[in-house]
Amino acid sequence: MDLKKVERISKALGDPYRLKIMDMVKKQNEWMQCSCIASEVKLAQSTISHHINQLVDADLLIAEKDGRNVQYRVNKAVMSEYVQFLNVFSV
């Protein structure tokens, strides 16, 4: 994993709301619709969309259109690669 990608992922995970969104989607263990995320995170819809877009741009979430809705799931391959990178720093 190149350092630019590590930086982008780290920045995306550096916000408590984004961490909460990631945790919710991970616990869903499948696809989660944006409306479900919005019902759990008490922020304006536009703010939630911004946070989700940051996570998608960092390849942490995979987005899929489902008719007029969009659903998300955790990109396990990218998360695994990121964790492997961070393990280099463990003692």
Backbone as XML, in Angstrom:
<?xml version="1.0"?>
<chain id="A" units="angstrom">
  <residue number="1" name="MET">
    <atom name="N" x="0.859" y="-1.173" z="0.000"/>
    <atom name="CA" x="0.000" y="0.000" z="0.000"/>
    <atom name="C" x="0.903" y="1.232" z="0.000"/>
  </residue>
  <residue number="2" name="ASP">
    <atom name="N" x="0.640" y="2.142" z="-0.919"/>
    <atom name="CA" x="1.491" y="3.326" z="-0.986"/>
    <atom name="C" x="1.111" y="4.328" z="0.116"/>
  </residue>
  <residue number="3" name="LEU">
    <atom name="N" x="2.051" y="5.181" z="0.445"/>
    <atom name="CA" x="1.875" y="6.100" z="1.562"/>
    <atom name="C" x="0.753" y="7.105" z="1.329"/>
  </residue>
  <residue number="4" name="LYS">
    <atom name="N" x="0.510" y="7.485" z="0.100"/>
    <atom name="CA" x="-0.572" y="8.426" z="-0.214"/>
    <atom name="C" x="-1.928" y="7.809" z="0.154"/>
  </residue>
  <residue number="5" name="LYS">
    <atom name="N" x="-2.083" y="6.519" z="-0.156"/>
    <atom name="CA" x="-3.327" y="5.826" z="0.174"/>
    <atom name="C" x="-3.476" y="5.670" z="1.692"/>
  </residue>
  <residue number="6" name="VAL">
    <atom name="N" x="-2.374" y="5.372" z="2.371"/>
    <atom name="CA" x="-2.399" y="5.267" z="3.834"/>
    <atom name="C" x="-2.825" y="6.601" z="4.441"/>
  </residue>
  <residue number="7" name="GLU">
    <atom name="N" x="-2.291" y="7.680" z="3.911"/>
    <atom name="CA" x="-2.645" y="9.018" z="4.408"/>
    <atom name="C" x="-4.136" y="9.301" z="4.197"/>
  </residue>
  <residue number="8" name="ARG">
    <atom name="N" x="-4.647" y="8.990" z="3.009"/>
    <atom name="CA" x="-6.062" y="9.245" z="2.700"/>
    <atom name="C" x="-6.971" y="8.438" z="3.628"/>
  </residue>
  <residue number="9" name="ILE">
    <atom name="N" x="-6.617" y="7.181" z="3.853"/>
    <atom name="CA" x="-7.422" y="6.332" z="4.745"/>
    <atom name="C" x="-7.351" y="6.855" z="6.179"/>
  </residue>
  <residue number="10" name="SER">
    <atom name="N" x="-6.170" y="7.210" z="6.621"/>
    <atom name="CA" x="-5.999" y="7.710" z="7.994"/>
    <atom name="C" x="-6.801" y="8.979" z="8.217"/>
  </residue>
  <residue number="11" name="LYS">
    <atom name="N" x="-6.785" y="9.875" z="7.239"/>
    <atom name="CA" x="-7.571" y="11.113" z="7.358"/>
    <atom name="C" x="-9.063" y="10.797" z="7.405"/>
  </residue>
  <residue number="12" name="ALA">
    <atom name="N" x="-9.492" y="9.859" z="6.571"/>
    <atom name="CA" x="-10.909" y="9.498" z="6.551"/>
    <atom name="C" x="-11.339" y="8.908" z="7.886"/>
  </residue>
  <residue number="13" name="LEU">
    <atom name="N" x="-10.477" y="8.145" z="8.515"/>
    <atom name="CA" x="-10.804" y="7.517" z="9.799"/>
    <atom name="C" x="-10.558" y="8.445" z="10.987"/>
  </residue>
  <residue number="14" name="GLY">
    <atom name="N" x="-10.059" y="9.637" z="10.726"/>
    <atom name="CA" x="-9.730" y="10.578" z="11.794"/>
    <atom name="C" x="-10.910" y="11.374" z="12.317"/>
  </residue>
  <residue number="15" name="ASP">
    <atom name="N" x="-12.108" y="11.046" z="11.898"/>
    <atom name="CA" x="-13.298" y="11.766" z="12.339"/>
    <atom name="C" x="-14.207" y="10.800" z="13.105"/>
  </residue>
  <residue number="16" name="PRO">
    <atom name="N" x="-14.693" y="11.200" z="14.277"/>
    <atom name="CA" x="-15.504" y="10.276" z="15.083"/>
    <atom name="C" x="-16.805" y="9.848" z="14.399"/>
  </residue>
  <residue number="17" name="TYR">
    <atom name="N" x="-17.416" y="10.728" z="13.609"/>
    <atom name="CA" x="-18.641" y="10.337" z="12.901"/>
    <atom name="C" x="-18.348" y="9.314" z="11.818"/>
  </residue>
  <residue number="18" name="ARG">
    <atom name="N" x="-17.221" y="9.459" z="11.135"/>
    <atom name="CA" x="-16.848" y="8.484" z="10.112"/>
    <atom name="C" x="-16.540" y="7.131" z="10.749"/>
  </residue>
  <residue number="19" name="LEU">
    <atom name="N" x="-15.891" y="7.160" z="11.901"/>
    <atom name="CA" x="-15.645" y="5.902" z="12.620"/>
    <atom name="C" x="-16.963" y="5.240" z="13.013"/>
  </residue>
  <residue number="20" name="LYS">
    <atom name="N" x="-17.918" y="6.043" z="13.453"/>
    <atom name="CA" x="-19.227" y="5.503" z="13.827"/>
    <atom name="C" x="-19.918" y="4.889" z="12.610"/>
  </residue>
  <residue number="21" name="ILE">
    <atom name="N" x="-19.848" y="5.573" z="11.478"/>
    <atom name="CA" x="-20.450" y="5.048" z="10.249"/>
    <atom name="C" x="-19.792" y="3.730" z="9.857"/>
  </residue>
  <residue number="22" name="MET">
    <atom name="N" x="-18.464" y="3.694" z="9.895"/>
    <atom name="CA" x="-17.743" y="2.457" z="9.559"/>
    <atom name="C" x="-18.154" y="1.324" z="10.492"/>
  </residue>
  <residue number="23" name="ASP">
    <atom name="N" x="-18.263" y="1.619" z="11.772"/>
    <atom name="CA" x="-18.640" y="0.609" z="12.753"/>
    <atom name="C" x="-20.058" y="0.094" z="12.494"/>
  </residue>
  <residue number="24" name="MET">
    <atom name="N" x="-20.977" y="0.993" z="12.173"/>
    <atom name="CA" x="-22.351" y="0.589" z="11.894"/>
    <atom name="C" x="-22.421" y="-0.317" z="10.669"/>
  </residue>
  <residue number="25" name="VAL">
    <atom name="N" x="-21.728" y="0.074" z="9.607"/>
    <atom name="CA" x="-21.759" y="-0.715" z="8.376"/>
    <atom name="C" x="-21.091" y="-2.066" z="8.602"/>
  </residue>
  <residue number="26" name="LYS">
    <atom name="N" x="-19.991" y="-2.067" z="9.348"/>
    <atom name="CA" x="-19.291" y="-3.328" z="9.648"/>
    <atom name="C" x="-20.201" y="-4.276" z="10.439"/>
  </residue>
  <residue number="27" name="LYS">
    <atom name="N" x="-20.899" y="-3.756" z="11.412"/>
    <atom name="CA" x="-21.783" y="-4.584" z="12.233"/>
    <atom name="C" x="-22.959" y="-5.120" z="11.434"/>
  </residue>
  <residue number="28" name="GLN">
    <atom name="N" x="-23.362" y="-4.393" z="10.408"/>
    <atom name="CA" x="-24.452" y="-4.852" z="9.541"/>
    <atom name="C" x="-24.036" y="-6.121" z="8.813"/>
  </residue>
  <residue number="29" name="ASN">
    <atom name="N" x="-22.748" y="-6.230" z="8.526"/>
    <atom name="CA" x="-22.132" y="-7.406" z="7.916"/>
    <atom name="C" x="-22.603" y="-7.658" z="6.486"/>
  </residue>
  <residue number="30" name="GLU">
    <atom name="N" x="-23.349" y="-6.773" z="5.932"/>
    <atom name="CA" x="-23.795" y="-6.832" z="4.536"/>
    <atom name="C" x="-23.950" y="-5.395" z="4.061"/>
  </residue>
  <residue number="31" name="TRP">
    <atom name="N" x="-24.753" y="-5.213" z="3.062"/>
    <atom name="CA" x="-25.026" y="-3.874" z="2.553"/>
    <atom name="C" x="-25.910" y="-3.098" z="3.518"/>
  </residue>
  <residue number="32" name="MET">
    <atom name="N" x="-25.648" y="-1.798" z="3.633"/>
    <atom name="CA" x="-26.454" y="-0.931" z="4.492"/>
    <atom name="C" x="-26.856" y="0.291" z="3.685"/>
  </residue>
  <residue number="33" name="GLN">
    <atom name="N" x="-28.130" y="0.599" z="3.695"/>
    <atom name="CA" x="-28.607" y="1.749" z="2.937"/>
    <atom name="C" x="-28.319" y="3.048" z="3.660"/>
  </residue>
  <residue number="34" name="CYS">
    <atom name="N" x="-28.154" y="4.091" z="2.864"/>
    <atom name="CA" x="-27.856" y="5.416" z="3.397"/>
    <atom name="C" x="-28.935" y="5.864" z="4.389"/>
  </residue>
  <residue number="35" name="SER">
    <atom name="N" x="-30.189" y="5.550" z="4.100"/>
    <atom name="CA" x="-31.281" y="5.959" z="4.984"/>
    <atom name="C" x="-31.137" y="5.335" z="6.372"/>
  </residue>
  <residue number="36" name="CYS">
    <atom name="N" x="-30.631" y="4.109" z="6.442"/>
    <atom name="CA" x="-30.400" y="3.457" z="7.742"/>
    <atom name="C" x="-29.276" y="4.145" z="8.500"/>
  </residue>
  <residue number="37" name="ILE">
    <atom name="N" x="-28.242" y="4.524" z="7.774"/>
    <atom name="CA" x="-27.126" y="5.248" z="8.394"/>
    <atom name="C" x="-27.630" y="6.576" z="8.930"/>
  </residue>
  <residue number="38" name="ALA">
    <atom name="N" x="-28.432" y="7.288" z="8.124"/>
    <atom name="CA" x="-28.945" y="8.601" z="8.519"/>
    <atom name="C" x="-29.840" y="8.505" z="9.755"/>
  </residue>
  <residue number="39" name="SER">
    <atom name="N" x="-30.574" y="7.408" z="9.890"/>
    <atom name="CA" x="-31.458" y="7.274" z="11.055"/>
    <atom name="C" x="-30.675" y="7.062" z="12.349"/>
  </residue>
  <residue number="40" name="GLU">
    <atom name="N" x="-29.457" y="6.549" z="12.239"/>
    <atom name="CA" x="-28.636" y="6.278" z="13.422"/>
    <atom name="C" x="-27.703" y="7.442" z="13.782"/>
  </residue>
  <residue number="41" name="VAL">
    <atom name="N" x="-27.236" y="8.165" z="12.773"/>
    <atom name="CA" x="-26.300" y="9.269" z="13.003"/>
    <atom name="C" x="-27.097" y="10.561" z="12.996"/>
  </residue>
  <residue number="42" name="LYS">
    <atom name="N" x="-27.070" y="11.256" z="14.083"/>
    <atom name="CA" x="-27.896" y="12.450" z="14.235"/>
    <atom name="C" x="-27.189" y="13.689" z="13.676"/>
  </residue>
  <residue number="43" name="LEU">
    <atom name="N" x="-27.103" y="13.721" z="12.346"/>
    <atom name="CA" x="-26.526" y="14.855" z="11.633"/>
    <atom name="C" x="-27.423" y="15.164" z="10.449"/>
  </residue>
  <residue number="44" name="ALA">
    <atom name="N" x="-27.222" y="16.326" z="9.855"/>
    <atom name="CA" x="-27.959" y="16.686" z="8.650"/>
    <atom name="C" x="-27.608" y="15.702" z="7.532"/>
  </residue>
  <residue number="45" name="GLN">
    <atom name="N" x="-28.572" y="15.440" z="6.655"/>
    <atom name="CA" x="-28.358" y="14.505" z="5.556"/>
    <atom name="C" x="-27.142" y="14.890" z="4.713"/>
  </residue>
  <residue number="46" name="SER">
    <atom name="N" x="-26.966" y="16.180" z="4.465"/>
    <atom name="CA" x="-25.829" y="16.622" z="3.647"/>
    <atom name="C" x="-24.501" y="16.340" z="4.344"/>
  </residue>
  <residue number="47" name="THR">
    <atom name="N" x="-24.477" y="16.463" z="5.655"/>
    <atom name="CA" x="-23.252" y="16.180" z="6.416"/>
    <atom name="C" x="-22.949" y="14.683" z="6.399"/>
  </residue>
  <residue number="48" name="ILE">
    <atom name="N" x="-23.976" y="13.873" z="6.538"/>
    <atom name="CA" x="-23.793" y="12.425" z="6.472"/>
    <atom name="C" x="-23.272" y="12.032" z="5.094"/>
  </residue>
  <residue number="49" name="SER">
    <atom name="N" x="-23.855" y="12.611" z="4.053"/>
    <atom name="CA" x="-23.395" y="12.328" z="2.688"/>
    <atom name="C" x="-21.938" y="12.710" z="2.509"/>
  </residue>
  <residue number="50" name="HIS">
    <atom name="N" x="-21.541" y="13.829" z="3.078"/>
    <atom name="CA" x="-20.140" y="14.254" z="3.005"/>
    <atom name="C" x="-19.229" y="13.218" z="3.665"/>
  </residue>
  <residue number="51" name="HIS">
    <atom name="N" x="-19.599" y="12.772" z="4.853"/>
    <atom name="CA" x="-18.784" y="11.782" z="5.565"/>
    <atom name="C" x="-18.720" y="10.466" z="4.785"/>
  </residue>
  <residue number="52" name="ILE">
    <atom name="N" x="-19.844" y="10.033" z="4.258"/>
    <atom name="CA" x="-19.863" y="8.793" z="3.479"/>
    <atom name="C" x="-18.990" y="8.940" z="2.232"/>
  </residue>
  <residue number="53" name="ASN">
    <atom name="N" x="-19.078" y="10.076" z="1.570"/>
    <atom name="CA" x="-18.251" y="10.306" z="0.377"/>
    <atom name="C" x="-16.767" y="10.263" z="0.701"/>
  </residue>
  <residue number="54" name="GLN">
    <atom name="N" x="-16.385" y="10.777" z="1.863"/>
    <atom name="CA" x="-14.986" y="10.714" z="2.281"/>
    <atom name="C" x="-14.540" y="9.258" z="2.450"/>
  </residue>
  <residue number="55" name="LEU">
    <atom name="N" x="-15.411" y="8.442" z="3.011"/>
    <atom name="CA" x="-15.093" y="7.021" z="3.220"/>
    <atom name="C" x="-15.050" y="6.262" z="1.890"/>
  </residue>
  <residue number="56" name="VAL">
    <atom name="N" x="-15.937" y="6.609" z="0.972"/>
    <atom name="CA" x="-15.930" y="5.982" z="-0.352"/>
    <atom name="C" x="-14.687" y="6.418" z="-1.122"/>
  </residue>
  <residue number="57" name="ASP">
    <atom name="N" x="-14.343" y="7.712" z="-1.058"/>
    <atom name="CA" x="-13.157" y="8.224" z="-1.754"/>
    <atom name="C" x="-11.872" y="7.574" z="-1.247"/>
  </residue>
  <residue number="58" name="ALA">
    <atom name="N" x="-11.867" y="7.190" z="0.022"/>
    <atom name="CA" x="-10.698" y="6.515" z="0.596"/>
    <atom name="C" x="-10.754" y="5.002" z="0.364"/>
  </residue>
  <residue number="59" name="ASP">
    <atom name="N" x="-11.752" y="4.540" z="-0.368"/>
    <atom name="CA" x="-11.951" y="3.115" z="-0.676"/>
    <atom name="C" x="-12.276" y="2.277" z="0.548"/>
  </residue>
  <residue number="60" name="LEU">
    <atom name="N" x="-12.724" y="2.914" z="1.613"/>
    <atom name="CA" x="-13.094" y="2.167" z="2.815"/>
    <atom name="C" x="-14.496" y="1.589" z="2.717"/>
  </residue>
  <residue number="61" name="LEU">
    <atom name="N" x="-15.366" y="2.274" z="1.986"/>
    <atom name="CA" x="-16.712" y="1.783" z="1.746"/>
    <atom name="C" x="-16.894" y="1.567" z="0.250"/>
  </residue>
  <residue number="62" name="ILE">
    <atom name="N" x="-17.647" y="0.543" z="-0.083"/>
    <atom name="CA" x="-18.029" y="0.278" z="-1.468"/>
    <atom name="C" x="-19.487" y="0.692" z="-1.608"/>
  </residue>
  <residue number="63" name="ALA">
    <atom name="N" x="-19.772" y="1.510" z="-2.614"/>
    <atom name="CA" x="-21.128" y="1.984" z="-2.856"/>
    <atom name="C" x="-21.731" y="1.225" z="-4.026"/>
  </residue>
  <residue number="64" name="GLU">
    <atom name="N" x="-23.017" y="0.902" z="-3.890"/>
    <atom name="CA" x="-23.741" y="0.242" z="-4.971"/>
    <atom name="C" x="-25.140" y="0.837" z="-5.063"/>
  </residue>
  <residue number="65" name="LYS">
    <atom name="N" x="-25.508" y="1.214" z="-6.287"/>
    <atom name="CA" x="-26.856" y="1.743" z="-6.509"/>
    <atom name="C" x="-27.857" y="0.602" z="-6.439"/>
  </residue>
  <residue number="66" name="ASP">
    <atom name="N" x="-28.968" y="0.876" z="-5.774"/>
    <atom name="CA" x="-30.072" y="-0.067" z="-5.665"/>
    <atom name="C" x="-31.340" y="0.704" z="-6.006"/>
  </residue>
  <residue number="67" name="GLY">
    <atom name="N" x="-31.611" y="0.831" z="-7.298"/>
    <atom name="CA" x="-32.722" y="1.671" z="-7.726"/>
    <atom name="C" x="-32.385" y="3.124" z="-7.474"/>
  </residue>
  <residue number="68" name="ARG">
    <atom name="N" x="-33.221" y="3.787" z="-6.697"/>
    <atom name="CA" x="-32.965" y="5.191" z="-6.352"/>
    <atom name="C" x="-32.106" y="5.332" z="-5.101"/>
  </residue>
  <residue number="69" name="ASN">
    <atom name="N" x="-31.861" y="4.238" z="-4.431"/>
    <atom name="CA" x="-31.075" y="4.257" z="-3.195"/>
    <atom name="C" x="-29.637" y="3.821" z="-3.455"/>
  </residue>
  <residue number="70" name="VAL">
    <atom name="N" x="-28.790" y="4.172" z="-2.522"/>
    <atom name="CA" x="-27.404" y="3.712" z="-2.550"/>
    <atom name="C" x="-27.168" y="2.932" z="-1.268"/>
  </residue>
  <residue number="71" name="GLN">
    <atom name="N" x="-26.480" y="1.810" z="-1.407"/>
    <atom name="CA" x="-26.147" y="1.021" z="-0.229"/>
    <atom name="C" x="-24.636" y="0.852" z="-0.164"/>
  </residue>
  <residue number="72" name="TYR">
    <atom name="N" x="-24.158" y="0.600" z="1.043"/>
    <atom name="CA" x="-22.720" y="0.567" z="1.291"/>
    <atom name="C" x="-22.333" y="-0.674" z="2.057"/>
  </residue>
  <residue number="73" name="ARG">
    <atom name="N" x="-21.090" y="-1.094" z="1.834"/>
    <atom name="CA" x="-20.490" y="-2.143" z="2.659"/>
    <atom name="C" x="-19.008" y="-1.830" z="2.810"/>
  </residue>
  <residue number="74" name="VAL">
    <atom name="N" x="-18.410" y="-2.389" z="3.844"/>
    <atom name="CA" x="-16.993" y="-2.160" z="4.121"/>
    <atom name="C" x="-16.157" y="-2.880" z="3.065"/>
  </residue>
  <residue number="75" name="ASN">
    <atom name="N" x="-15.138" y="-2.199" z="2.582"/>
    <atom name="CA" x="-14.190" y="-2.790" z="1.641"/>
    <atom name="C" x="-13.159" y="-3.555" z="2.480"/>
  </residue>
  <residue number="76" name="LYS">
    <atom name="N" x="-13.435" y="-4.821" z="2.688"/>
    <atom name="CA" x="-12.606" y="-5.634" z="3.579"/>
    <atom name="C" x="-11.175" y="-5.780" z="3.072"/>
  </residue>
  <residue number="77" name="ALA">
    <atom name="N" x="-10.986" y="-5.811" z="1.767"/>
    <atom name="CA" x="-9.643" y="-5.957" z="1.204"/>
    <atom name="C" x="-8.785" y="-4.743" z="1.538"/>
  </residue>
  <residue number="78" name="VAL">
    <atom name="N" x="-9.350" y="-3.559" z="1.402"/>
    <atom name="CA" x="-8.596" y="-2.336" z="1.706"/>
    <atom name="C" x="-8.335" y="-2.239" z="3.205"/>
  </residue>
  <residue number="79" name="MET">
    <atom name="N" x="-9.336" y="-2.572" z="4.023"/>
    <atom name="CA" x="-9.134" y="-2.524" z="5.479"/>
    <atom name="C" x="-8.044" y="-3.499" z="5.899"/>
  </residue>
  <residue number="80" name="SER">
    <atom name="N" x="-8.043" y="-4.674" z="5.315"/>
    <atom name="CA" x="-7.035" y="-5.676" z="5.643"/>
    <atom name="C" x="-5.637" y="-5.185" z="5.261"/>
  </residue>
  <residue number="81" name="GLU">
    <atom name="N" x="-5.530" y="-4.601" z="4.093"/>
    <atom name="CA" x="-4.244" y="-4.083" z="3.633"/>
    <atom name="C" x="-3.759" y="-2.943" z="4.531"/>
  </residue>
  <residue number="82" name="TYR">
    <atom name="N" x="-4.686" y="-2.085" z="4.959"/>
    <atom name="CA" x="-4.357" y="-0.964" z="5.843"/>
    <atom name="C" x="-3.873" y="-1.479" z="7.201"/>
  </residue>
  <residue number="83" name="VAL">
    <atom name="N" x="-4.570" y="-2.460" z="7.741"/>
    <atom name="CA" x="-4.179" y="-3.035" z="9.032"/>
    <atom name="C" x="-2.813" y="-3.716" z="8.927"/>
  </residue>
  <residue number="84" name="GLN">
    <atom name="N" x="-2.562" y="-4.405" z="7.831"/>
    <atom name="CA" x="-1.249" y="-5.026" z="7.623"/>
    <atom name="C" x="-0.155" y="-3.962" z="7.605"/>
  </residue>
  <residue number="85" name="PHE">
    <atom name="N" x="-0.420" y="-2.857" z="6.945"/>
    <atom name="CA" x="0.550" y="-1.765" z="6.912"/>
    <atom name="C" x="0.833" y="-1.269" z="8.322"/>
  </residue>
  <residue number="86" name="LEU">
    <atom name="N" x="-0.215" y="-1.060" z="9.106"/>
    <atom name="CA" x="-0.040" y="-0.553" z="10.475"/>
    <atom name="C" x="0.657" y="-1.552" z="11.388"/>
  </residue>
  <residue number="87" name="ASN">
    <atom name="N" x="0.495" y="-2.832" z="11.119"/>
    <atom name="CA" x="1.154" y="-3.859" z="11.937"/>
    <atom name="C" x="2.662" y="-3.774" z="11.883"/>
  </residue>
  <residue number="88" name="VAL">
    <atom name="N" x="3.203" y="-3.166" z="10.875"/>
    <atom name="CA" x="4.657" y="-2.985" z="10.767"/>
    <atom name="C" x="5.166" y="-2.183" z="11.974"/>
  </residue>
  <residue number="89" name="PHE">
    <atom name="N" x="4.305" y="-1.330" z="12.528"/>
    <atom name="CA" x="4.710" y="-0.461" z="13.631"/>
    <atom name="C" x="4.487" y="-1.074" z="15.010"/>
  </residue>
  <residue number="90" name="SER">
    <atom name="N" x="3.902" y="-2.269" z="15.053"/>
    <atom name="CA" x="3.645" y="-2.884" z="16.358"/>
    <atom name="C" x="4.947" y="-3.425" z="16.943"/>
  </residue>
  <residue number="91" name="VAL">
    <atom name="N" x="4.967" y="-3.486" z="18.239"/>
    <atom name="CA" x="6.174" y="-3.934" z="18.937"/>
    <atom name="C" x="6.063" y="-5.393" z="19.273"/>
  </residue>
</chain>
